[in-house]
Amino acid sequence: MVKPFFSLLEDYKTVKVWLGEDKKIEKVETNLEHRRRDIEDLCKGKTWQQALPLVERICGICSLAHTNAFVRALEGIAGVSAPRRANYIRVIYSEMERITSHTLWFALVAEDVGLDFKPMYKAREIILNLLEKTRGLRIHPNVQTVGGVVFDLTENDRNQIARSMKEFRDAVSPLFEGMLANENLVGKLEGLARISKKDVEEYGLVGPLARASGVSCDERLTGYFAYRDLGFSEILGTKGDSLERLKVRMDEVLHSVDLIEEAVRALPPGNVRERVSSLTGKRTGTCEAPRGVNTHVVEVREDVITNLEITTPTNRNLSILPKLLVGLELEQLSPTFLTIDPCYTCAERIIVVENGREWIYGQASSH
C-alpha cells in the first residue's frame, strides 16, 4: 500500500497527542515512516551539475546548507579543495542563511507569545535585500559549485555587505533585548521542556537544541570552508530549557554577523574556482545548517549520481518530542514545538485526540 505524501516536503511526519481528563498531554505518537524523498531519486541518473540545482531546492530556508554538504562530498571524491577566496565567500552566504533562518524563528516565537513580530521580519528583510542585491535572488542564491563558487564578490558587493551587517546589527540588537525583557515571553519559556545532556546523547540531538544544554556539537568546529581562519567560536548554553534555546540562537545570529564582517574585511585575493575532472566514488559531506548538522551521502560514477541519501537535523531533533510533550498543558505545546525549531515542512501536522475525538491542532474548527 502506498500512502499519499508530498514529495517536496523535507520529511513526512505527523505528531498525534492524547489529552487526559486533566487536559494535560498523556501520550504522544510521531509518524516518521517516510524518510526518503523523491528529490533524492530525481537526482539519480543526472550529472552532479544537473543535480546541484535540485539539491539547492530541497529547502527554501536552508538551501545553501544542502549544497554545502553536497559539494563537500563531491570535493572529497574529486580530491580538490576550493580556493581560500571561495571558502570565505561560502562562509559569508552560509551565515546570511543562518541569520535569515533564526530571525524567521524569532518572529514565530514572538507571534506565539503575543509580541509584535513585524519588527523582526523587518530586520530579516535587510539580509534578504542584501541577497537580492549581491546575487539577484532572495532565496536559492546559487552560490556553490564543486571546486568553489560560481561568482566573485566585487568591491561594491563587499561594501554593500559591510553596510548591511551594521544596519542589521543595529536593528536586531534592541529587538533581542526587548524579547528577553518581556515578562510574558520569559514566563512562558523559562523552565519549559528542559533537555539534559543525557537526553542530547540518548536522542542524538544536534544544533542549537543540543548546544543550549551545554553539549558541543557544532560542525563548524572542524574548520571546514574558512571557519578556522575567521575565528569561529561555538555558542553553548547551560540550562537546556526553551528560554536558553532562544538565547543561544540570539548569540549565534550576532556571531554570524561577526563572521561575515571578518570574512569581508579579510577576503583573500585569488580565483574562486578549481576545475575538476570526471568524478567517480562515494563520500559523505556534512555542514552545520541552522538547525544542526546536515548530512549528504553521495555516490557518483563518471559525473552521474547513482545514489543520494540525505539526513536533515529535523530528522534527529524531532525524536525527543514525545518525551518533552508528555505532562504539558495543551497551550504549552506550541512554544515547546517551536523551540525545537523543526522545519515545518518536516512536521506535516499535529493531531490532538481528546475523549476519542481527533482534531488538527491550530485549526479554528478544533473546538
Secondary structure, 3 states (H helix, E strand, C coil): CCCCCCCCCCCEEEEEEEECCCCEEEEEEEEEEECCCHHHHHHCCCEHHHHHHHHHCCCCCCHHHHHHHHHHHHHHHHCCCCCHHHHHHHHHHHHHHHHHHHHHHHHHHHHHCCCCCHHHHHHHHHHHHHHHHHHCCCCCCCCEECCEECCCCCHHHHHHHHHHHHHHHHHHHHHHHHHHHCHHHHHHHCCCCCCCHHHHHHHCCCHHHHHCCCCCCCHHHHCCCCCCCCCCCCCCCCCCCHHHHHHHHHHHHHHHHHHHHHHHHCCCCCCCECCCCCCCEEEEEEEEECCEEEEEEEEEECCEEEEEEEECHHHHHHHHHHHHHCCCEHHHHHHHHHHHCCCCCCCCEEEEEECCEEEECCCHHHC
